[in-house]
Amino acid sequence: MPVSGDRQGGILPALFLEPDIRGAIHHPGRYFDSKEKNRDQALDLLMMTESWRRYPWKAILDEEIPDIAFAPERAEIRGVVLAGPGREPVPGAKVTVESTRKSVVADEQGRFVIRNLDLFEPESLIASKGSQPGYAQPVPGYGDSHPLSGAPGVRCR
């Protein structure tokens, strides 16, 4: 896809015009072509025909942030810290989210819950107990239980 210079379209019209304009746009690439003399005026006229009348520029420049009706979604990781050949639960193990260093301590059955995480990328958990070095385990995804191996191991649900 061409970036500009193509009157039929391209990346810029696809990103900045087509999502907000109802119906077909005749030669959408011309609004982003620097060789077009009247492109700014033509773009203003196009936006006005689509009921775009006025932006609150002062509010935008002052970085006034509108009220957000809904809080962003947050993730929760639940799991059990397991260790040894018998994969026994490890009570009191410290489980840390590697990127944020947010940590919790596992209960008597080795269970833990880490709440209110922003998981935009894959994450790793570090499980440690006392003077034992921590062991990082990736969290492969969301949903069903994912047994993870290691010593001490962490199994997440």
Protein Blocks (a to p, Z undefined) as FASTA:
>chain_A
ZZbhpanbcjklmmmmmmmpgcjdehkllmmmmklmklmmmmmmmmmmnopabdcfklmm
nopacddfbdcddddddddddedjkopacehiacddfklopacdddfkopacdehiacfb
ccdddddehjbccdddddfbghiadddedddddddZZ
